[in-house]
Amino acid sequence: MKIIRALFTIFMLLLYWFLLVISSITKYYIDYKMDFSIVTPEYLTRYNQTWFFKRDIKSSYVRNIKTITIVKNDPLYNIFNNWNLIFLSEWDREKWDWEIVLHYIQNPEEKKKEITRIMKIFNQI
C-alpha cells in the first residue's frame, strides 16, 4: 500500500510539473504567433496578444517616432535571429508612453529598413 501511495504521489508531481511546463510553453507560443504590427505611413500600431482573451494595443503617430533600435538581450534570440525592435517617440501625455517594443522580430535589420522606408513616405508629403 505504501508503494502504491508513493508511486501515485510521484505520478501526480510529474503530472503537475508537466502541466506547468506545457502551459508556459503554450503561453509563449501564443505570444509569439499571435503578435503582429501594422506600419502605415501615418501610424505604427502593435498588437500584443498575451493570452487567449487578453490583448495589448499600442499606437503611435509616425511623425513622433525619433529612433528605431534593435535590442539583442537573450542568447536564444541570436540562435533564431529573433530580436526586439524598439521605437522611441516623443512623450505622449494622453497615453503616458514613449516606447513601442516589437518582440521576436526575424531579420530585424531588414525590417528596420523596410519600416523606415514606409515611414519616409509620410514625411515626404
Secondary structure, 3 states (H helix, E strand, C coil): CHHHHHHHHHHHHHHHHHHHHHHHHHHHHHHHHHCEEEECCCEEEEEEEEECCEEEEEEEEHHHEEEEEEECCCHHHHHHCEEEEEEEEEEECCCCEEEEEEEEEECHHHHHHHHHHHHHHHHHC
